[in-house]
Amino acid sequence: MKIVVAACQVEELIKKSRFIGIISPCRSEAEALGFLNDLHRRYPDASHIVYAYRIQSADGLVCRFHDAGEPSSTAGKPIFQHLEGKQLINLLVAVVRYFGGVKLGAGGLTRAYGNVAKAVIEAADIVDYIEFAEVSLTLDYNQLQPLEYQLKKLDGCILAQDFSDNVRLTVKLPKHHLASLNAFLA
């Protein structure tokens, strides 16, 4: 799976209609909905604001798309298919349309929304998604420095530490390095 690093925007003119493709990272469905509300404020006179998002949550993958008044499955679905096909998560892609007076027909709408979504995805900075795990540990003081060194090698970090008779830590590292950390601690 892959994620987008930063928001990005492209614009195309198709048969006098103006299409603005916008991609944005979103860590939660609430963040995606907030971004959509912001788009409605930024483009109050747009004919349609069509979107699709895929967000990885604790309950699994949350997927939604919306045609925003365009004929059924001609707008949101083509955008969603690009997200799904490229295995993108934790993002929202919206296409803002200003109607230019020329009707595109169902096939034309599907191509237009799909192509604008594809263009904005290609323009965005996309990286592999790395799932992280948080682990609580209790160590002796003499184990702290070797653990810090091992965490650096495993792309991990210390989130919290408490010093008393021993050291209690909360560390974060990529899930695929958990076995290496457990082997080091054993």
ABEGO torsion letter per residue (X at the ends): XBBBABBBBBBBBBGGBBBBBBBBBBABAAAAAAAAAAAAAABAABABBBBBBBBBBAAEBBBBBBAGGBBBGAAAAAAAAAAAAAGBBGBBBBBBBBBAGBBAEAAAAAAAAAAAAAAAAAABBBBBBBBBBBBBBBBBAAAAAAAAAAAAAAGBBBABBBBBABBBBBBBBBAAAAAAAAAAAX
